[in-house]
Amino acid sequence: MRAATASAPPATSVPGPAPEVAEGPYALSDRGCASPELLAVRRELGECARCKLGPGRKNLVFGVGNPAAELMFVGEGPGEDEDRLGEPFVGRAGQLLTKMIEAMGFQRSDVYIANVVKCRPPGNRNPEPDEIEACEPFLRAQIAAVQPKVIVALGKFAAQTLLRDTSPISRLRGRWFEYGGVRLMPTFHPAYLLRSPNEKAKAWEDLQLVMKELGKAPPRR
């Protein structure tokens, strides 16, 4: 079966204007920006107020991990713990994601992790279309900066945003797609797996396909 292809707009097309970057809390940390390319994206993002999520956040949650990772995970958006700490996937869902990464034979520091939206939606609600539209160019620029071999899209918002496909995640998961020449595997979001643990086996099937694509040996039993 040929992989479906999602076209990617130029990743450098990030909206402006952006604030000056010499000042501001993001200037105090290179978290998630450990390459000149990622730092440029972060600087363009600035202290973002491009959508209605900006005023309600404690911290903008950019990304974290290896700036040259072969494997990149993309989730939906920050939750309460992520908003407080400024790092993606650090709450209960993040702890499960870390276990998934380690089961694949990687360490969390080996991969790159980001979200579709960089600010927490109020009450952890789903991100709205205008919020995704405002933030999406920065996600695409992050992907272009990291240049992973494989992207794992965690949940429907990540998969639907990158693939321009409104199919439910239950239909998208387990199938290879392409995003701008990068292999993309949709699977269930860890938060969903916490609510529906019976679906973990399907997610593990998806991750094993990713391991095979990256030449990783299956784990010992």
VOGU-129598 format. One record per residue: residue number from 1; residue in one letter; x, y, z of N, C-alpha, C in turn. Coordinates in steps of 0.02 Angstrom, whole numbers, padded with zeros to 5 digits, always signed. Example, Ala and Ser with C-alpha at 12.3 -4.5 7.8 and 13.67 -1.06 7.14 Angstrom:
BEGIN
{pt 1, A, {+00660, -00284, +00390}, {+00615, -00225, +00390}, {+00660, -00165, +00390}};
{pt 2, S, {+00642, -00112, +00354}, {+00684, -00053, +00357}, {+00645, +00002, +00394}};
This chain:
BEGIN
{pt 1, M, {+00042, -00060, +00000}, {+00000, +00000, +00000}, {+00044, +00062, +00000}};
{pt 2, R, {+00031, +00107, -00046}, {+00070, +00169, -00048}, {+00048, +00215, +00009}};
{pt 3, A, {+00096, +00248, +00038}, {+00079, +00294, +00092}, {+00045, +00355, +00064}};
{pt 4, A, {-00006, +00379, +00098}, {-00037, +00442, +00080}, {+00011, +00499, +00093}};
{pt 5, T, {+00004, +00552, +00055}, {+00051, +00607, +00060}, {+00015, +00671, +00080}};
{pt 6, A, {+00042, +00706, +00128}, {+00016, +00771, +00148}, {+00065, +00823, +00126}};
{pt 7, S, {+00043, +00871, +00087}, {+00088, +00924, +00066}, {+00101, +00971, +00123}};
{pt 8, A, {+00162, +00996, +00126}, {+00182, +01042, +00179}, {+00197, +01110, +00150}};
{pt 9, P, {+00166, +01163, +00175}, {+00184, +01229, +00153}, {+00253, +01247, +00177}};
{pt 10, P, {+00284, +01298, +00147}, {+00351, +01316, +00169}, {+00354, +01326, +00243}};
{pt 11, A, {+00400, +01290, +00276}, {+00401, +01289, +00349}, {+00425, +01354, +00379}};
{pt 12, T, {+00455, +01396, +00338}, {+00479, +01459, +00364}, {+00426, +01513, +00362}};
{pt 13, S, {+00366, +01495, +00337}, {+00313, +01545, +00333}, {+00278, +01552, +00399}};
{pt 14, V, {+00311, +01584, +00446}, {+00281, +01596, +00511}, {+00255, +01666, +00514}};
{pt 15, P, {+00198, +01675, +00547}, {+00166, +01741, +00546}, {+00202, +01790, +00590}};
{pt 16, G, {+00195, +01852, +00574}, {+00224, +01906, +00613}, {+00168, +01955, +00630}};
{pt 17, P, {+00185, +02012, +00657}, {+00253, +02027, +00679}, {+00270, +01993, +00744}};
{pt 18, A, {+00334, +01980, +00754}, {+00357, +01950, +00817}, {+00391, +02002, +00860}};
{pt 19, P, {+00386, +01997, +00925}, {+00419, +02045, +00969}, {+00494, +02037, +00966}};
{pt 20, E, {+00529, +02088, +00990}, {+00601, +02082, +00999}, {+00615, +02026, +01048}};
{pt 21, V, {+00673, +01994, +01042}, {+00687, +01935, +01082}, {+00743, +01944, +01132}};
{pt 22, A, {+00770, +02003, +01136}, {+00825, +02013, +01184}, {+00799, +02010, +01256}};
{pt 23, E, {+00735, +02024, +01264}, {+00706, +02022, +01331}, {+00651, +01970, +01333}};
{pt 24, G, {+00626, +01957, +01394}, {+00571, +01911, +01400}, {+00593, +01845, +01430}};
{pt 25, P, {+00547, +01808, +01461}, {+00565, +01747, +01496}, {+00594, +01693, +01450}};
{pt 26, Y, {+00571, +01691, +01386}, {+00598, +01640, +01342}, {+00671, +01651, +01326}};
{pt 27, A, {+00696, +01712, +01335}, {+00766, +01726, +01323}, {+00811, +01695, +01377}};
{pt 28, L, {+00781, +01674, +01433}, {+00821, +01647, +01488}, {+00832, +01572, +01483}};
{pt 29, S, {+00802, +01539, +01434}, {+00807, +01467, +01429}, {+00811, +01446, +01356}};
{pt 30, D, {+00853, +01397, +01343}, {+00857, +01369, +01275}, {+00819, +01304, +01271}};
{pt 31, R, {+00774, +01290, +01319}, {+00736, +01228, +01319}, {+00700, +01219, +01253}};
{pt 32, G, {+00715, +01163, +01221}, {+00683, +01148, +01158}, {+00712, +01186, +01099}};
{pt 33, C, {+00764, +01225, +01110}, {+00792, +01269, +01057}, {+00866, +01257, +01047}};
{pt 34, A, {+00889, +01196, +01056}, {+00961, +01182, +01057}, {+00990, +01175, +00987}};
{pt 35, S, {+00966, +01214, +00941}, {+00997, +01220, +00875}, {+00981, +01290, +00850}};
{pt 36, P, {+01023, +01317, +00806}, {+01008, +01384, +00780}, {+00940, +01387, +00745}};
{pt 37, E, {+00921, +01332, +00711}, {+00858, +01332, +00675}, {+00798, +01334, +00722}};
{pt 38, L, {+00801, +01294, +00776}, {+00746, +01296, +00824}, {+00744, +01361, +00862}};
{pt 39, L, {+00802, +01388, +00877}, {+00805, +01453, +00912}, {+00773, +01507, +00870}};
{pt 40, A, {+00784, +01504, +00804}, {+00754, +01554, +00760}, {+00678, +01549, +00761}};
{pt 41, V, {+00652, +01487, +00763}, {+00579, +01479, +00767}, {+00553, +01507, +00833}};
{pt 42, R, {+00589, +01492, +00887}, {+00567, +01516, +00953}, {+00568, +01592, +00957}};
{pt 43, R, {+00619, +01621, +00926}, {+00622, +01694, +00927}, {+00566, +01725, +00886}};
{pt 44, E, {+00550, +01694, +00831}, {+00494, +01719, +00790}, {+00428, +01713, +00828}};
{pt 45, L, {+00421, +01659, +00865}, {+00361, +01650, +00905}, {+00354, +01702, +00960}};
{pt 46, G, {+00411, +01719, +00991}, {+00412, +01772, +01041}, {+00365, +01759, +01099}};
{pt 47, E, {+00343, +01812, +01131}, {+00293, +01808, +01184}, {+00224, +01812, +01150}};
{pt 48, C, {+00205, +01758, +01119}, {+00152, +01757, +01070}, {+00085, +01779, +01099}};
{pt 49, A, {+00051, +01822, +01061}, {-00018, +01842, +01076}, {-00059, +01840, +01012}};
{pt 50, R, {-00044, +01791, +00969}, {-00077, +01787, +00904}, {-00146, +01756, +00907}};
{pt 51, C, {-00163, +01724, +00963}, {-00231, +01698, +00970}, {-00254, +01709, +01042}};
{pt 52, K, {-00314, +01688, +01057}, {-00344, +01703, +01122}, {-00316, +01660, +01178}};
{pt 53, L, {-00273, +01611, +01164}, {-00244, +01570, +01217}, {-00189, +01607, +01255}};
{pt 54, G, {-00156, +01654, +01221}, {-00098, +01687, +01250}, {-00109, +01717, +01319}};
{pt 55, P, {-00162, +01758, +01328}, {-00171, +01792, +01392}, {-00181, +01745, +01451}};
{pt 56, G, {-00204, +01684, +01440}, {-00219, +01639, +01495}, {-00164, +01592, +01515}};
{pt 57, R, {-00108, +01593, +01481}, {-00056, +01545, +01495}, {-00011, +01568, +01552}};
{pt 58, K, {+00021, +01520, +01585}, {+00076, +01535, +01631}, {+00142, +01532, +01593}};
{pt 59, N, {+00150, +01480, +01552}, {+00211, +01473, +01512}, {+00192, +01451, +01442}};
{pt 60, L, {+00227, +01479, +01394}, {+00223, +01453, +01326}, {+00263, +01389, +01323}};
{pt 61, V, {+00235, +01336, +01295}, {+00266, +01270, +01294}, {+00289, +01257, +01223}};
{pt 62, F, {+00353, +01266, +01210}, {+00380, +01264, +01142}, {+00393, +01192, +01119}};
{pt 63, G, {+00438, +01158, +01153}, {+00457, +01091, +01135}, {+00515, +01069, +01178}};
{pt 64, V, {+00537, +01007, +01170}, {+00593, +00982, +01210}, {+00624, +00923, +01174}};
{pt 65, G, {+00690, +00914, +01184}, {+00722, +00854, +01158}, {+00780, +00867, +01113}};
{pt 66, N, {+00798, +00815, +01077}, {+00856, +00815, +01033}, {+00840, +00858, +00971}};
{pt 67, P, {+00879, +00911, +00957}, {+00863, +00954, +00900}, {+00876, +00921, +00833}};
{pt 68, A, {+00909, +00863, +00833}, {+00921, +00827, +00770}, {+00893, +00756, +00776}};
{pt 69, A, {+00837, +00749, +00810}, {+00808, +00683, +00823}, {+00784, +00650, +00759}};
{pt 70, E, {+00793, +00585, +00754}, {+00764, +00548, +00697}, {+00690, +00535, +00708}};
{pt 71, L, {+00667, +00540, +00770}, {+00598, +00526, +00788}, {+00569, +00586, +00825}};
{pt 72, M, {+00511, +00610, +00801}, {+00478, +00668, +00831}, {+00406, +00649, +00848}};
{pt 73, F, {+00384, +00668, +00907}, {+00315, +00658, +00929}, {+00280, +00725, +00930}};
{pt 74, V, {+00220, +00727, +00903}, {+00179, +00788, +00902}, {+00113, +00773, +00937}};
{pt 75, G, {+00098, +00811, +00989}, {+00036, +00803, +01026}, {-00012, +00861, +01012}};
{pt 76, E, {-00059, +00868, +01057}, {-00114, +00916, +01047}, {-00098, +00984, +01075}};
{pt 77, G, {-00088, +00988, +01141}, {-00074, +01051, +01173}, {-00057, +01041, +01245}};
{pt 78, P, {-00030, +01091, +01279}, {-00011, +01084, +01349}, {-00071, +01075, +01395}};
{pt 79, G, {-00061, +01037, +01448}, {-00109, +01033, +01503}, {-00085, +01075, +01561}};
{pt 80, E, {-00116, +01064, +01619}, {-00100, +01105, +01677}, {-00027, +01098, +01698}};
{pt 81, D, {-00002, +01037, +01701}, {+00068, +01027, +01722}, {+00116, +01057, +01672}};
{pt 82, E, {+00101, +01049, +01608}, {+00144, +01075, +01556}, {+00145, +01152, +01557}};
{pt 83, D, {+00087, +01181, +01569}, {+00082, +01253, +01573}, {+00122, +01280, +01632}};
{pt 84, R, {+00121, +01243, +01687}, {+00157, +01265, +01747}, {+00233, +01259, +01738}};
{pt 85, L, {+00255, +01205, +01704}, {+00327, +01192, +01699}, {+00358, +01215, +01634}};
{pt 86, G, {+00317, +01230, +01584}, {+00344, +01253, +01520}, {+00374, +01198, +01477}};
{pt 87, E, {+00354, +01135, +01488}, {+00382, +01079, +01450}, {+00325, +01033, +01429}};
{pt 88, P, {+00326, +01008, +01367}, {+00271, +00964, +01345}, {+00275, +00895, +01376}};
{pt 89, F, {+00217, +00867, +01387}, {+00209, +00797, +01410}, {+00249, +00783, +01474}};
{pt 90, V, {+00230, +00817, +01528}, {+00260, +00804, +01593}, {+00209, +00780, +01644}};
{pt 91, G, {+00145, +00781, +01628}, {+00094, +00757, +01673}, {+00085, +00682, +01666}};
{pt 92, R, {+00026, +00656, +01685}, {+00014, +00584, +01682}, {+00021, +00557, +01611}};
{pt 93, A, {-00007, +00594, +01562}, {+00000, +00572, +01493}, {+00073, +00574, +01471}};
{pt 94, G, {+00110, +00623, +01496}, {+00180, +00627, +01479}, {+00220, +00569, +01509}};
{pt 95, Q, {+00202, +00548, +01569}, {+00236, +00491, +01599}, {+00224, +00428, +01558}};
{pt 96, L, {+00163, +00421, +01533}, {+00149, +00363, +01490}, {+00187, +00369, +01424}};
{pt 97, L, {+00190, +00428, +01396}, {+00229, +00438, +01334}, {+00302, +00420, +01345}};
{pt 98, T, {+00330, +00439, +01401}, {+00400, +00422, +01415}, {+00409, +00346, +01417}};
{pt 99, K, {+00361, +00310, +01448}, {+00365, +00237, +01449}, {+00360, +00208, +01378}};
{pt 100, M, {+00319, +00238, +01337}, {+00312, +00215, +01268}, {+00377, +00225, +01230}};
{pt 101, I, {+00408, +00283, +01240}, {+00471, +00298, +01207}, {+00525, +00248, +01229}};
{pt 102, E, {+00528, +00235, +01294}, {+00578, +00189, +01320}, {+00565, +00118, +01296}};
{pt 103, A, {+00502, +00099, +01290}, {+00486, +00032, +01265}, {+00509, +00023, +01192}};
{pt 104, M, {+00514, +00079, +01156}, {+00538, +00077, +01087}, {+00614, +00073, +01082}};
{pt 105, G, {+00648, +00079, +01139}, {+00720, +00076, +01139}, {+00754, +00144, +01136}};
{pt 106, F, {+00716, +00197, +01149}, {+00743, +00265, +01151}, {+00740, +00292, +01222}};
{pt 107, Q, {+00777, +00345, +01234}, {+00767, +00386, +01293}, {+00729, +00448, +01272}};
{pt 108, R, {+00695, +00479, +01320}, {+00658, +00540, +01304}, {+00703, +00593, +01273}};
{pt 109, S, {+00765, +00596, +01296}, {+00812, +00646, +01270}, {+00834, +00631, +01198}};
{pt 110, D, {+00820, +00571, +01173}, {+00839, +00553, +01105}, {+00791, +00581, +01053}};
{pt 111, V, {+00729, +00594, +01073}, {+00676, +00614, +01026}, {+00661, +00688, +01036}};
{pt 112, Y, {+00619, +00714, +00991}, {+00595, +00783, +01000}, {+00520, +00781, +01008}};
{pt 113, I, {+00494, +00820, +01056}, {+00424, +00820, +01073}, {+00396, +00891, +01068}};
{pt 114, A, {+00341, +00899, +01034}, {+00308, +00964, +01027}, {+00233, +00954, +01024}};
{pt 115, N, {+00196, +01008, +01023}, {+00124, +01007, +01018}, {+00100, +01051, +00961}};
{pt 116, V, {+00038, +01039, +00940}, {+00008, +01081, +00889}, {+00001, +01152, +00914}};
{pt 117, V, {-00028, +01161, +00974}, {-00033, +01228, +01004}, {+00015, +01232, +01062}};
{pt 118, K, {+00042, +01292, +01072}, {+00096, +01301, +01121}, {+00071, +01329, +01188}};
{pt 119, C, {+00007, +01345, +01192}, {-00021, +01372, +01254}, {-00080, +01328, +01276}};
{pt 120, R, {-00090, +01324, +01341}, {-00142, +01280, +01367}, {-00212, +01308, +01353}};
{pt 121, P, {-00255, +01269, +01321}, {-00325, +01289, +01315}, {-00358, +01287, +01384}};
{pt 122, P, {-00401, +01335, +01399}, {-00433, +01338, +01465}, {-00468, +01273, +01483}};
{pt 123, G, {-00456, +01249, +01544}, {-00488, +01188, +01567}, {-00468, +01126, +01528}};
{pt 124, N, {-00412, +01130, +01491}, {-00389, +01075, +01449}, {-00439, +01056, +01395}};
{pt 125, R, {-00479, +01105, +01374}, {-00526, +01091, +01319}, {-00486, +01080, +01254}};
{pt 126, N, {-00522, +01056, +01203}, {-00490, +01046, +01138}, {-00470, +01113, +01108}};
{pt 127, P, {-00414, +01116, +01073}, {-00397, +01178, +01039}, {-00446, +01192, +00983}};
{pt 128, E, {-00462, +01256, +00974}, {-00511, +01276, +00924}, {-00476, +01293, +00857}};
{pt 129, P, {-00514, +01292, +00802}, {-00483, +01300, +00737}, {-00440, +01362, +00729}};
{pt 130, D, {-00463, +01419, +00756}, {-00423, +01480, +00749}, {-00358, +01476, +00789}};
{pt 131, E, {-00359, +01440, +00845}, {-00299, +01431, +00886}, {-00248, +01386, +00850}};
{pt 132, I, {-00274, +01333, +00819}, {-00230, +01289, +00780}, {-00201, +01327, +00721}};
{pt 133, E, {-00242, +01366, +00688}, {-00218, +01403, +00629}, {-00162, +01452, +00648}};
{pt 134, A, {-00169, +01484, +00706}, {-00118, +01532, +00727}, {-00052, +01499, +00745}};
{pt 135, C, {-00055, +01439, +00772}, {+00005, +01405, +00797}, {+00036, +01357, +00747}};
{pt 136, E, {-00003, +01333, +00700}, {+00021, +01280, +00655}, {+00085, +01298, +00618}};
{pt 137, P, {+00093, +01359, +00593}, {+00156, +01374, +00557}, {+00218, +01363, +00599}};
{pt 138, F, {+00213, +01372, +00664}, {+00271, +01362, +00707}, {+00286, +01288, +00716}};
{pt 139, L, {+00235, +01247, +00720}, {+00245, +01175, +00722}, {+00280, +01152, +00658}};
{pt 140, R, {+00256, +01176, +00602}, {+00286, +01156, +00538}, {+00358, +01179, +00534}};
{pt 141, A, {+00372, +01238, +00561}, {+00441, +01262, +00561}, {+00484, +01220, +00608}};
{pt 142, Q, {+00457, +01198, +00665}, {+00494, +01153, +00709}, {+00512, +01088, +00673}};
{pt 143, I, {+00464, +01060, +00637}, {+00477, +00998, +00601}, {+00532, +01008, +00550}};
{pt 144, A, {+00529, +01063, +00514}, {+00580, +01077, +00464}, {+00648, +01087, +00497}};
{pt 145, A, {+00649, +01115, +00557}, {+00713, +01126, +00592}, {+00743, +01061, +00617}};
{pt 146, V, {+00701, +01016, +00644}, {+00726, +00952, +00670}, {+00743, +00903, +00614}};
{pt 147, Q, {+00702, +00903, +00562}, {+00710, +00858, +00505}, {+00711, +00784, +00527}};
{pt 148, P, {+00659, +00763, +00562}, {+00657, +00693, +00584}, {+00646, +00645, +00526}};
{pt 149, K, {+00663, +00582, +00537}, {+00647, +00530, +00488}, {+00574, +00509, +00494}};
{pt 150, V, {+00548, +00509, +00555}, {+00480, +00487, +00567}, {+00447, +00535, +00617}};
{pt 151, I, {+00384, +00551, +00604}, {+00342, +00588, +00650}, {+00288, +00541, +00675}};
{pt 152, V, {+00277, +00540, +00741}, {+00220, +00505, +00769}, {+00170, +00559, +00790}};
{pt 153, A, {+00112, +00560, +00758}, {+00059, +00607, +00774}, {+00015, +00576, +00828}};
{pt 154, L, {+00014, +00607, +00886}, {-00021, +00580, +00944}, {-00092, +00610, +00948}};
{pt 155, G, {-00141, +00571, +00928}, {-00209, +00594, +00933}, {-00234, +00629, +00871}};
{pt 156, K, {-00300, +00642, +00871}, {-00332, +00667, +00810}, {-00310, +00737, +00791}};
{pt 157, F, {-00298, +00780, +00839}, {-00282, +00849, +00821}, {-00214, +00854, +00787}};
{pt 158, A, {-00165, +00817, +00811}, {-00100, +00816, +00779}, {-00105, +00784, +00709}};
{pt 159, A, {-00139, +00727, +00705}, {-00144, +00692, +00641}, {-00184, +00734, +00591}};
{pt 160, Q, {-00241, +00760, +00612}, {-00283, +00797, +00565}, {-00250, +00862, +00543}};
{pt 161, T, {-00213, +00894, +00589}, {-00179, +00957, +00571}, {-00125, +00945, +00519}};
{pt 162, L, {-00083, +00895, +00530}, {-00027, +00883, +00485}, {-00049, +00851, +00419}};
{pt 163, L, {-00102, +00811, +00421}, {-00122, +00775, +00361}, {-00178, +00810, +00322}};
{pt 164, R, {-00207, +00863, +00352}, {-00264, +00895, +00319}, {-00319, +00843, +00304}};
{pt 165, D, {-00331, +00801, +00354}, {-00378, +00746, +00346}, {-00422, +00744, +00408}};
{pt 166, T, {-00487, +00747, +00399}, {-00533, +00750, +00456}, {-00557, +00681, +00478}};
{pt 167, S, {-00526, +00628, +00452}, {-00545, +00561, +00473}, {-00530, +00552, +00547}};
{pt 168, P, {-00569, +00511, +00582}, {-00555, +00499, +00653}, {-00489, +00462, +00662}};
{pt 169, I, {-00458, +00471, +00719}, {-00393, +00440, +00732}, {-00398, +00364, +00728}};
{pt 170, S, {-00456, +00336, +00744}, {-00464, +00264, +00741}, {-00457, +00237, +00670}};
{pt 171, R, {-00469, +00280, +00620}, {-00459, +00260, +00550}, {-00390, +00278, +00524}};
{pt 172, L, {-00360, +00329, +00553}, {-00294, +00351, +00529}, {-00237, +00309, +00560}};
{pt 173, R, {-00246, +00287, +00621}, {-00191, +00254, +00656}, {-00171, +00189, +00621}};
{pt 174, G, {-00107, +00171, +00630}, {-00082, +00109, +00602}, {-00068, +00111, +00528}};
{pt 175, R, {-00074, +00169, +00496}, {-00061, +00177, +00425}, {-00006, +00228, +00415}};
{pt 176, W, {+00038, +00214, +00367}, {+00091, +00261, +00351}, {+00065, +00316, +00305}};
{pt 177, F, {+00084, +00377, +00322}, {+00073, +00435, +00280}, {+00140, +00470, +00269}};
{pt 178, E, {+00139, +00521, +00228}, {+00199, +00563, +00221}, {+00180, +00635, +00232}};
{pt 179, Y, {+00223, +00670, +00266}, {+00215, +00742, +00276}, {+00280, +00775, +00252}};
{pt 180, G, {+00277, +00810, +00196}, {+00335, +00844, +00171}, {+00396, +00799, +00163}};
{pt 181, G, {+00385, +00738, +00141}, {+00440, +00691, +00132}, {+00460, +00652, +00194}};
{pt 182, V, {+00426, +00665, +00250}, {+00440, +00631, +00313}, {+00386, +00578, +00325}};
{pt 183, R, {+00405, +00519, +00344}, {+00357, +00466, +00360}, {+00319, +00486, +00423}};
{pt 184, L, {+00253, +00476, +00422}, {+00211, +00497, +00478}, {+00164, +00441, +00497}};
{pt 185, M, {+00165, +00425, +00561}, {+00122, +00372, +00589}, {+00075, +00402, +00641}};
{pt 186, P, {+00010, +00404, +00628}, {-00038, +00426, +00679}, {-00051, +00369, +00728}};
{pt 187, T, {-00060, +00386, +00791}, {-00081, +00338, +00841}, {-00120, +00374, +00895}};
{pt 188, F, {-00144, +00336, +00944}, {-00184, +00366, +00997}, {-00142, +00410, +01043}};
{pt 189, H, {-00173, +00462, +01068}, {-00141, +00507, +01117}, {-00135, +00470, +01184}};
{pt 190, P, {-00079, +00480, +01219}, {-00072, +00447, +01285}, {-00129, +00463, +01333}};
{pt 191, A, {-00156, +00523, +01331}, {-00212, +00539, +01375}, {-00272, +00494, +01360}};
{pt 192, Y, {-00284, +00480, +01297}, {-00338, +00434, +01278}, {-00323, +00364, +01303}};
{pt 193, L, {-00260, +00343, +01299}, {-00242, +00276, +01322}, {-00251, +00269, +01397}};
{pt 194, L, {-00242, +00322, +01434}, {-00255, +00320, +01506}, {-00329, +00308, +01520}};
{pt 195, R, {-00371, +00337, +01477}, {-00443, +00329, +01486}, {-00468, +00262, +01457}};
{pt 196, S, {-00432, +00237, +01407}, {-00452, +00176, +01372}, {-00393, +00128, +01367}};
{pt 197, P, {-00372, +00100, +01423}, {-00312, +00058, +01423}, {-00316, -00003, +01377}};
{pt 198, N, {-00376, -00023, +01359}, {-00383, -00080, +01313}, {-00358, -00063, +01243}};
{pt 199, E, {-00346, +00001, +01229}, {-00321, +00021, +01164}, {-00244, +00024, +01162}};
{pt 200, K, {-00212, +00010, +01218}, {-00139, +00015, +01219}, {-00106, -00035, +01171}};
{pt 201, A, {-00136, -00093, +01163}, {-00107, -00143, +01118}, {-00104, -00117, +01046}};
{pt 202, K, {-00156, -00080, +01025}, {-00157, -00052, +00958}, {-00102, +00002, +00951}};
{pt 203, A, {-00095, +00044, +01001}, {-00043, +00095, +00999}, {+00027, +00062, +00995}};
{pt 204, W, {+00036, +00008, +01033}, {+00100, -00026, +01031}, {+00113, -00057, +00962}};
{pt 205, E, {+00062, -00080, +00929}, {+00070, -00104, +00860}, {+00095, -00048, +00815}};
{pt 206, D, {+00066, +00011, +00824}, {+00087, +00069, +00784}, {+00161, +00086, +00797}};
{pt 207, L, {+00179, +00086, +00861}, {+00248, +00104, +00879}, {+00298, +00052, +00854}};
{pt 208, Q, {+00277, -00011, +00851}, {+00322, -00061, +00824}, {+00334, -00051, +00749}};
{pt 209, L, {+00284, -00026, +00714}, {+00294, -00008, +00643}, {+00345, +00048, +00637}};
{pt 210, V, {+00342, +00095, +00683}, {+00391, +00149, +00684}, {+00461, +00122, +00699}};
{pt 211, M, {+00466, +00077, +00747}, {+00531, +00047, +00763}, {+00560, +00012, +00702}};
{pt 212, K, {+00519, -00025, +00666}, {+00542, -00060, +00606}, {+00566, -00010, +00554}};
{pt 213, E, {+00530, +00044, +00546}, {+00550, +00096, +00498}, {+00618, +00125, +00515}};
{pt 214, L, {+00632, +00131, +00580}, {+00695, +00161, +00603}, {+00750, +00109, +00615}};
{pt 215, G, {+00735, +00046, +00600}, {+00786, -00006, +00607}, {+00800, -00026, +00678}};
{pt 216, K, {+00750, -00017, +00722}, {+00758, -00036, +00791}, {+00735, -00108, +00802}};
{pt 217, A, {+00775, -00146, +00838}, {+00757, -00216, +00851}, {+00698, -00220, +00897}};
{pt 218, P, {+00656, -00270, +00890}, {+00600, -00278, +00937}, {+00626, -00291, +01007}};
{pt 219, P, {+00589, -00268, +01058}, {+00613, -00277, +01127}, {+00615, -00350, +01146}};
{pt 220, R, {+00661, -00368, +01190}, {+00664, -00436, +01216}, {+00606, -00448, +01262}};
{pt 221, R, {+00582, -00509, +01261}, {+00527, -00528, +01306}, {+00554, -00569, +01363}};
